[in-house]
Amino acid sequence: MAFFPMPQDRLQQFKELLGLNQDHEVSLAKLSPVFLPRAAELANRVEDFVRSRPQLRIILENQPPGKLNKNWRAWHTLIFTADLGEEFMNHVWMSGQAHVIHNVDHRYVSLAYNLARAFLHQAAITGLPLAEQPSAIMAIDRAVDFSLLVETDAFVTFATQCELEVIQGISHQVRNPVAIIGGNARKLMKLHPDEEATHEAAEMILSEAIRLERMAKNVNAYMDITQQQATFHRAELASIIERAADKVQAASIVPPEAFRVFLSPEADVLSGDPMEFCILFACLLENAFQYADPNDPNVSVTSVPSPTRDGFAMITIINNGASFDQDKMGQAFSPFHSSQPTATGFGLPMARVIASKYFGNITLAPMEGRGTRCVVTLPIYVPKE
């Protein structure tokens, strides 16, 4: 898997959030005569630490001789010469991704950076006048904190993408044999229509094959949604709800007259991707229709401005079925979990991923007496002036 390019804008935001400014960078540059001669000493200290830990020796075993030492010398040098700019950030960003490739326990990466911090503190104490030490140590701390944050961001980003690609690859590989199993189950049913036991077994195999195929498709859809960046466009909520309902109502017990929609004019246009919002509401409406009272089904959707979040709509979906058990909130939004034997358990997790991409959220709660309330918060569209 190829390395990800450095997200410079995000890393620059990290720098600002840490309070790492030009004064600190100037201070670090002024310290270079004292610290640059000790680059090899720091690198040796970190390499000795790595050699002393069996869990970390894989780093040395999977790199050319001297590469680790060279990388830490470069890090030390860049702190005091590169203004913590693009060259410095790229060096740390690449190292974070390399740690994933070498399967390094990230806790030891944090330890190594803190070992470097202690070394630099000691160098400041022994090499600088007492009056200059506090400002130097503060600048060093900001630089080390920034390094660890950039490295962690790279590590998490790359590791997550690797996991997603593995899961998606497995999903693709599963679909072909599942299709073959389903095809052969159908063939058995045709060849042995009068053999009850054979027919029953083939039906069960076919049912599970169809469920596995659906699950593979849902896994791919979930991965695609997770990897796609949020895009903010004008999204008409009435049209989205209508399309989402059309997708799921055909197989539902809820008749059209028992499904009602009430949209406030102040909260009927959202900001986001209409296609992703359609998927979100299709997942939520399928859940609401499925759990409505089978004897007298009723589902409603309302949208009003959120009373707690300015600029957001609060969309409430209510069904009149059995009340939701709040103790199962975590399970409800976990992939593969479902109380329905034929379901894949991806509807609610997929909906929440989409909502979170647009800075929103989804919660479930029992209604007083009977029924379940699902509340979605999503941004309201604001026209550009």
C-alpha positions as CSV (number, residue, x, y, z in Angstrom):
1,M,0.0,0.0,0.0
2,A,1.4,3.4,-1.0
3,F,2.1,6.1,1.6
4,F,-0.5,8.8,2.1
5,P,0.5,12.3,1.2
6,M,0.9,14.7,4.2
7,P,-2.3,16.6,5.0
8,Q,-0.5,19.9,5.5
9,D,-3.5,22.0,6.3
10,R,-4.6,19.6,9.1
11,L,-1.1,19.5,10.5
12,Q,-0.8,23.2,10.4
13,Q,-4.0,23.4,12.5
14,F,-2.4,21.0,15.0
15,K,0.5,23.4,15.3
16,E,-1.8,26.3,16.0
17,L,-3.9,24.3,18.5
18,L,-0.7,23.5,20.4
19,G,0.2,27.2,20.5
20,L,3.4,26.5,18.5
21,N,4.2,29.9,17.0
22,Q,7.0,31.7,15.2
23,D,8.5,32.8,18.5
24,H,9.1,29.2,19.5
25,E,10.6,28.4,16.0
26,V,12.9,31.4,16.3
27,S,13.9,30.3,19.8
28,L,14.7,26.8,18.5
29,A,16.8,28.1,15.7
30,K,18.8,30.2,18.1
31,L,19.5,27.1,20.1
32,S,21.0,25.2,17.2
33,P,24.7,25.9,18.1
34,V,24.2,24.2,21.5
35,F,22.0,21.3,20.3
36,L,23.1,20.3,16.8
37,P,26.4,18.8,17.9
38,R,24.4,16.4,20.1
39,A,22.3,14.9,17.3
40,A,24.3,11.6,17.1
41,E,24.1,11.3,20.9
42,L,20.3,11.5,20.9
43,A,20.1,9.1,18.0
44,N,22.3,6.6,19.8
45,R,20.2,6.9,23.0
46,V,17.0,6.1,21.1
47,E,18.6,3.2,19.2
48,D,19.9,1.7,22.5
49,F,16.3,2.0,23.8
50,V,15.0,0.1,20.7
51,R,17.6,-2.6,21.0
52,S,16.7,-3.2,24.6
53,R,13.1,-3.9,23.8
54,P,12.3,-7.2,22.0
55,Q,9.0,-5.8,20.8
56,L,10.9,-3.0,18.9
57,R,13.8,-5.0,17.4
58,I,11.6,-5.6,14.3
59,I,12.3,-2.0,13.4
60,L,16.0,-2.6,13.2
61,E,15.5,-6.0,11.4
62,N,13.3,-4.5,8.7
63,Q,15.5,-1.5,7.9
64,P,18.9,-1.1,6.3
65,P,21.7,-0.8,8.9
66,G,21.8,2.6,10.5
67,K,18.5,3.8,9.1
68,L,16.8,4.2,12.5
69,N,19.8,6.2,13.8
70,K,19.9,8.3,10.7
71,N,16.1,9.1,11.1
72,W,16.5,10.3,14.6
73,R,19.5,12.4,13.8
74,A,17.5,14.0,11.0
75,W,14.6,14.6,13.4
76,H,16.9,16.3,15.9
77,T,18.5,18.4,13.2
78,L,15.2,19.5,11.6
79,I,13.8,20.7,15.0
80,F,16.6,23.3,15.2
81,T,17.0,24.2,11.5
82,A,13.7,23.7,9.6
83,D,11.3,26.1,11.5
84,L,9.0,23.0,12.1
85,G,7.7,23.6,8.6
86,E,6.9,21.4,5.7
87,E,10.2,19.4,5.6
88,F,10.0,18.7,9.3
89,M,6.3,17.7,9.2
90,N,6.8,15.4,6.2
91,H,9.7,13.7,8.0
92,V,7.6,12.9,11.0
93,W,4.5,12.1,9.0
94,M,6.4,9.4,6.9
95,S,7.8,7.9,10.1
96,G,4.3,7.4,11.5
97,Q,3.3,5.5,8.4
98,A,6.4,3.4,8.5
99,H,5.6,2.4,12.1
100,V,2.4,0.8,10.8
101,I,4.3,-1.1,8.1
102,H,6.7,-2.5,10.7
103,N,3.9,-3.3,13.1
104,V,5.3,-1.2,15.9
105,D,3.4,-1.0,19.2
106,H,2.5,2.7,19.3
107,R,3.0,2.9,23.0
108,Y,6.8,2.4,22.5
109,V,6.8,5.2,19.9
110,S,5.4,7.5,22.6
111,L,8.1,6.3,25.0
112,A,10.8,7.0,22.4
113,Y,9.6,10.6,21.9
114,N,9.5,11.1,25.7
115,L,13.0,9.7,25.9
116,A,14.0,12.3,23.3
117,R,12.2,15.0,25.3
118,A,14.1,14.0,28.5
119,F,17.4,14.1,26.6
120,L,16.7,17.6,25.2
121,H,15.7,18.9,28.6
122,Q,19.0,17.6,30.0
123,A,20.9,19.2,27.1
124,A,19.2,22.5,27.8
125,I,20.0,22.4,31.5
126,T,23.6,21.5,31.0
127,G,24.3,23.7,27.9
128,L,22.3,26.9,28.5
129,P,22.5,29.7,31.1
130,L,19.9,29.4,33.8
131,A,17.9,32.4,32.6
132,E,17.5,30.9,29.1
133,Q,16.5,27.4,30.2
134,P,12.7,28.0,30.8
135,S,12.0,29.4,27.4
136,A,14.2,26.8,25.7
137,I,12.5,23.9,27.5
138,M,9.0,25.4,26.6
139,A,9.9,25.6,22.9
140,I,11.4,22.0,23.0
141,D,8.2,20.7,24.7
142,R,6.0,22.2,22.0
143,A,8.2,20.8,19.3
144,V,8.1,17.3,20.8
145,D,4.4,17.5,21.4
146,F,3.9,18.5,17.8
147,S,6.1,15.6,16.6
148,L,4.1,13.1,18.6
149,L,0.8,14.5,17.4
150,V,1.8,14.4,13.7
151,E,3.3,10.9,14.1
152,T,0.1,9.7,15.8
153,D,-2.1,11.2,13.1
154,A,-0.1,9.5,10.4
155,F,-0.1,6.2,12.3
156,V,-3.9,6.2,12.9
157,T,-4.7,7.4,9.4
158,F,-2.5,4.7,7.7
159,A,-3.5,1.9,10.1
160,T,-7.2,2.7,9.6
161,Q,-6.9,2.7,5.8
162,C,-5.0,-0.6,5.9
163,E,-7.7,-2.2,8.0
164,L,-10.4,-0.9,5.7
165,E,-8.7,-2.2,2.6
166,V,-8.2,-5.7,4.2
167,I,-11.9,-5.8,5.2
168,Q,-13.0,-4.6,1.8
169,G,-10.8,-7.1,0.1
170,I,-12.2,-10.0,2.1
171,S,-15.7,-8.7,1.2
172,H,-14.9,-8.8,-2.5
173,Q,-13.4,-12.3,-2.2
174,V,-16.4,-13.6,-0.4
175,R,-19.0,-12.6,-3.0
176,N,-17.9,-15.0,-5.7
177,P,-18.1,-18.2,-3.6
178,V,-21.3,-17.0,-2.1
179,A,-22.8,-16.6,-5.5
180,I,-21.7,-20.1,-6.5
181,I,-23.2,-21.6,-3.3
182,G,-26.5,-19.8,-3.9
183,G,-26.6,-21.0,-7.5
184,N,-26.0,-24.6,-6.5
185,A,-28.7,-24.4,-3.8
186,R,-31.2,-23.2,-6.5
187,K,-30.1,-26.1,-8.7
188,L,-30.7,-28.6,-5.9
189,M,-34.2,-27.2,-5.4
190,K,-35.0,-27.7,-9.1
191,L,-33.5,-31.2,-9.3
192,H,-35.2,-32.5,-6.1
193,P,-38.5,-30.7,-5.9
194,D,-40.2,-33.7,-4.2
195,E,-37.5,-34.5,-1.6
196,E,-38.6,-32.5,1.4
197,A,-35.4,-32.8,3.4
198,T,-33.2,-31.9,0.4
199,H,-35.5,-29.0,-0.6
200,E,-35.5,-27.7,3.0
201,A,-31.7,-27.8,3.4
202,A,-31.2,-26.1,0.0
203,E,-33.7,-23.4,1.0
204,M,-31.7,-22.8,4.2
205,I,-28.4,-22.7,2.3
206,L,-29.9,-20.3,-0.3
207,S,-31.3,-18.0,2.4
208,E,-27.9,-17.8,4.2
209,A,-26.1,-17.2,0.9
210,I,-28.4,-14.3,0.1
211,R,-27.8,-12.9,3.5
212,L,-24.0,-13.2,3.1
213,E,-24.2,-11.5,-0.3
214,R,-26.2,-8.7,1.2
215,M,-23.6,-8.4,4.0
216,A,-20.7,-8.2,1.6
217,K,-22.5,-5.4,-0.3
218,N,-23.2,-3.6,2.9
219,V,-19.5,-3.9,4.0
220,N,-18.4,-2.4,0.7
221,A,-20.9,0.4,1.0
222,Y,-19.9,1.1,4.6
223,M,-16.2,1.2,3.6
224,D,-16.9,3.5,0.7
225,I,-18.9,5.9,2.9
226,T,-16.1,5.8,5.6
227,Q,-13.5,6.7,3.1
228,Q,-15.3,9.4,1.1
229,Q,-14.8,13.0,2.2
230,A,-17.8,15.1,3.2
231,T,-19.1,17.5,0.6
232,F,-21.5,20.3,1.4
233,H,-24.3,21.1,-1.0
234,R,-27.9,22.2,-0.8
235,A,-29.9,19.1,0.2
236,E,-33.8,19.3,0.1
237,L,-35.0,17.3,3.0
238,A,-38.5,16.6,1.6
239,S,-37.0,15.1,-1.5
240,I,-34.5,13.0,0.4
241,I,-37.1,11.6,2.8
242,E,-39.4,10.8,-0.1
243,R,-36.7,8.9,-2.0
244,A,-35.5,7.1,1.2
245,A,-39.1,6.0,2.0
246,D,-39.6,4.8,-1.6
247,K,-36.6,2.5,-1.2
248,V,-37.8,0.8,1.9
249,Q,-41.6,1.1,2.0
250,A,-42.3,-1.6,-0.6
251,A,-41.1,-4.3,1.8
252,S,-42.6,-2.7,4.9
253,I,-45.7,-3.3,6.9
254,V,-46.3,0.5,7.2
255,P,-48.9,1.6,4.6
256,P,-48.3,5.0,2.9
257,E,-51.1,6.7,4.9
258,A,-49.5,5.7,8.2
259,F,-46.2,7.5,7.3
260,R,-46.3,11.2,7.9
261,V,-43.7,14.0,7.4
262,F,-43.7,17.4,9.0
263,L,-40.8,19.7,8.0
264,S,-40.4,23.2,9.5
265,P,-39.5,25.8,6.8
266,E,-36.5,26.8,8.9
267,A,-35.2,23.2,8.9
268,D,-36.2,21.7,5.5
269,V,-32.9,22.3,3.6
270,L,-29.7,20.6,4.8
271,S,-26.1,21.1,4.0
272,G,-24.3,18.0,2.8
273,D,-24.4,15.3,0.1
274,P,-28.0,14.5,-0.9
275,M,-27.0,10.9,-1.9
276,E,-25.4,10.2,1.4
277,F,-28.3,11.7,3.3
278,C,-30.7,9.5,1.3
279,I,-28.7,6.5,2.4
280,L,-28.8,7.7,6.0
281,F,-32.6,8.2,6.0
282,A,-33.2,5.0,4.1
283,C,-31.3,3.1,6.9
284,L,-33.2,4.9,9.7
285,L,-36.6,4.6,8.0
286,E,-36.1,0.9,7.3
287,N,-35.4,0.5,11.0
288,A,-38.5,2.5,12.0
289,F,-40.8,0.6,9.6
290,Q,-39.4,-2.7,10.7
291,Y,-40.0,-2.1,14.4
292,A,-43.4,-0.3,14.1
293,D,-46.4,-1.9,15.8
294,P,-47.4,-4.8,13.3
295,N,-51.1,-4.5,14.2
296,D,-51.4,-0.7,13.8
297,P,-48.1,0.6,12.3
298,N,-47.3,4.3,12.5
299,V,-44.1,6.2,11.6
300,S,-43.5,10.0,11.5
301,V,-40.7,12.3,10.6
302,T,-40.4,15.9,11.9
303,S,-37.7,18.5,11.3
304,V,-37.2,21.7,13.3
305,P,-34.2,23.9,14.2
306,S,-32.1,22.2,16.9
307,P,-32.8,23.9,20.3
308,T,-29.2,23.1,21.5
309,R,-27.0,23.5,18.3
310,D,-27.2,26.7,16.3
311,G,-27.2,26.1,12.6
312,F,-28.4,22.5,12.9
313,A,-31.7,20.7,12.2
314,M,-33.2,18.2,14.7
315,I,-34.9,15.5,12.6
316,T,-37.0,13.2,14.7
317,I,-38.2,9.8,13.5
318,I,-40.8,8.1,15.7
319,N,-42.3,4.6,15.4
320,N,-45.0,3.1,17.6
321,G,-43.5,-0.3,18.1
322,A,-41.8,-1.8,21.2
323,S,-39.7,0.8,23.1
324,F,-36.0,0.8,22.5
325,D,-33.8,-0.6,25.3
326,Q,-31.2,2.2,26.0
327,D,-28.8,-0.3,27.6
328,K,-28.3,-1.6,24.0
329,M,-27.4,1.7,22.5
330,G,-23.7,0.7,21.9
331,Q,-24.8,-2.6,20.3
332,A,-27.3,-0.9,18.1
333,F,-24.6,1.2,16.4
334,S,-22.1,-1.6,16.1
335,P,-21.6,-3.3,12.7
336,F,-23.0,-6.9,12.4
337,H,-25.3,-6.5,15.4
338,S,-29.0,-6.9,14.8
339,S,-31.9,-8.4,16.6
340,Q,-33.4,-9.5,13.3
341,P,-32.1,-13.0,12.2
342,T,-31.9,-12.1,8.5
343,A,-30.5,-8.6,8.9
344,T,-26.8,-7.7,8.4
345,G,-26.5,-5.1,11.2
346,F,-25.1,-2.3,9.0
347,G,-28.0,0.1,8.8
348,L,-27.6,2.1,12.0
349,P,-23.8,2.1,11.9
350,M,-23.8,3.4,8.3
351,A,-26.3,6.1,9.2
352,R,-24.2,7.3,12.2
353,V,-21.0,7.3,10.1
354,I,-22.7,9.6,7.6
355,A,-24.1,11.9,10.3
356,S,-20.7,12.2,12.0
357,K,-19.1,13.2,8.7
358,Y,-21.3,16.2,8.6
359,F,-20.7,17.0,12.3
360,G,-24.0,15.6,13.3
361,N,-25.2,12.7,15.5
362,I,-27.9,10.0,15.9
363,T,-29.5,8.9,19.2
364,L,-32.2,6.4,20.0
365,A,-34.5,6.6,23.0
366,P,-37.7,4.9,24.3
367,M,-40.9,6.9,24.1
368,E,-43.0,7.2,27.2
369,G,-45.3,4.2,27.2
370,R,-44.5,2.6,23.8
371,G,-42.5,3.5,20.8
372,T,-39.0,4.6,19.9
373,R,-37.6,8.1,19.1
374,C,-34.6,8.5,16.8
375,V,-33.1,12.0,16.7
376,V,-30.7,13.1,14.0
377,T,-28.8,16.3,14.0
378,L,-27.5,17.6,10.7
379,P,-26.3,21.1,9.5
380,I,-28.9,23.5,7.9
381,Y,-28.0,24.9,4.5
382,V,-27.1,28.6,4.6
383,P,-27.1,30.3,1.1
384,K,-24.0,32.2,0.2
385,E,-24.4,35.9,0.0
